[in-house]
Amino acid sequence: MNRTEFIVATAIILFVAFCLGWFASWLVNRFTRVSKSEIGELDRMAQSLHEAEETRDQAITYLQQREAEISNQLSQTEAELRAAMDGLRDARQEAEEMRTYIERQNAS
């Protein structure tokens, strides 16, 4: 094999290697490429996720407001209960005093 044949054989081998590399690159690019429908699906999923997060935030805000209202109502109810219990205690004490007074009046 002389010098010219060696150069031609080397050029052919390099060209074939280049073509195989290019074909392999094209195959990898073809299989890993994201299609427009997949991008559209990802956009729809992102929009749905955003809407779900907004709904969750609104639900959390509503629950916090509701919890504050219920806590306020509970505090008011407890205050009313304390007032009623104090009134009942006073009424019992007054009734006991009246009973004692009546018994003393009847005894005299």
C-alpha positions as CSV (number, residue, x, y, z in Angstrom):
1,M,0.0,0.0,0.0
2,N,1.6,3.3,-1.1
3,R,1.1,6.7,0.4
4,T,-1.8,7.7,-1.8
5,E,-3.8,4.6,-1.1
6,F,-3.2,5.0,2.6
7,I,-4.4,8.6,2.5
8,V,-7.6,7.6,0.6
9,A,-8.3,4.7,2.9
10,T,-7.8,6.9,6.0
11,A,-10.1,9.5,4.4
12,I,-12.8,6.9,3.7
13,I,-12.5,5.5,7.3
14,L,-12.7,9.1,8.7
15,F,-15.7,9.9,6.5
16,V,-17.5,6.7,7.5
17,A,-16.8,7.5,11.2
18,F,-18.1,11.0,10.7
19,C,-21.3,9.7,9.0
20,L,-21.9,7.2,11.8
21,G,-21.3,9.9,14.4
22,W,-23.7,12.2,12.6
23,F,-26.3,9.5,12.3
24,A,-26.0,8.6,16.0
25,S,-26.3,12.2,16.9
26,W,-29.4,12.5,14.7
27,L,-31.0,9.4,16.3
28,V,-30.3,10.7,19.9
29,N,-31.7,14.1,19.0
30,R,-34.8,12.5,17.3
31,F,-35.6,10.4,20.4
32,T,-34.9,13.0,23.0
33,R,-36.6,15.9,21.2
34,V,-39.7,17.3,23.0
35,S,-42.7,17.6,20.7
36,K,-45.0,20.6,20.6
37,S,-47.9,18.5,22.0
38,E,-45.7,17.5,25.0
39,I,-44.8,21.2,25.6
40,G,-48.5,22.0,25.4
41,E,-49.3,19.3,27.9
42,L,-46.5,20.6,30.2
43,D,-48.0,24.1,29.9
44,R,-51.5,22.8,30.8
45,M,-50.1,20.8,33.8
46,A,-48.3,24.0,35.0
47,Q,-51.5,26.0,34.6
48,S,-53.4,23.4,36.5
49,L,-50.8,23.3,39.3
50,H,-50.9,27.1,39.5
51,E,-54.7,27.1,39.8
52,A,-54.6,24.3,42.4
53,E,-52.0,26.3,44.5
54,E,-54.3,29.4,44.3
55,T,-57.3,27.3,45.3
56,R,-55.3,25.9,48.2
57,D,-54.2,29.4,49.3
58,Q,-57.8,30.6,49.2
59,A,-58.9,27.6,51.2
60,I,-56.2,28.2,53.8
61,T,-57.2,31.9,54.0
62,Y,-60.9,30.9,54.4
63,L,-60.1,28.4,57.1
64,Q,-57.9,30.9,59.0
65,Q,-60.7,33.4,58.9
66,R,-63.3,30.8,59.9
67,E,-61.1,29.7,62.8
68,A,-60.7,33.3,64.0
69,E,-64.5,33.8,63.8
70,I,-65.1,30.5,65.7
71,S,-62.4,31.4,68.3
72,N,-64.1,34.8,68.8
73,Q,-67.5,33.2,69.2
74,L,-66.1,30.7,71.7
75,S,-64.5,33.5,73.7
76,Q,-67.8,35.4,73.7
77,T,-69.7,32.2,74.7
78,E,-67.3,31.5,77.5
79,A,-67.7,35.2,78.7
80,E,-71.4,34.8,78.6
81,L,-71.2,31.5,80.5
82,R,-69.0,33.1,83.2
83,A,-71.5,36.0,83.5
84,A,-74.4,33.5,83.7
85,M,-72.6,31.4,86.3
86,D,-71.8,34.5,88.4
87,G,-75.5,35.6,88.1
88,L,-76.6,32.1,89.1
89,R,-74.2,32.1,92.1
90,D,-75.5,35.5,93.2
91,A,-79.1,34.4,92.8
92,R,-78.5,31.3,94.8
93,Q,-76.8,33.3,97.5
94,E,-79.6,35.8,97.5
95,A,-82.2,33.0,97.6
96,E,-80.3,31.4,100.6
97,E,-80.3,34.8,102.3
98,M,-84.0,35.2,101.7
99,R,-84.6,31.7,103.0
100,T,-82.6,32.4,106.1
101,Y,-84.5,35.7,106.5
102,I,-87.9,34.0,106.1
103,E,-87.0,31.3,108.6
104,R,-85.9,33.9,111.1
105,Q,-89.2,35.8,110.5
106,N,-91.2,32.6,111.0
107,A,-89.3,31.7,114.1
108,S,-89.9,35.1,115.7
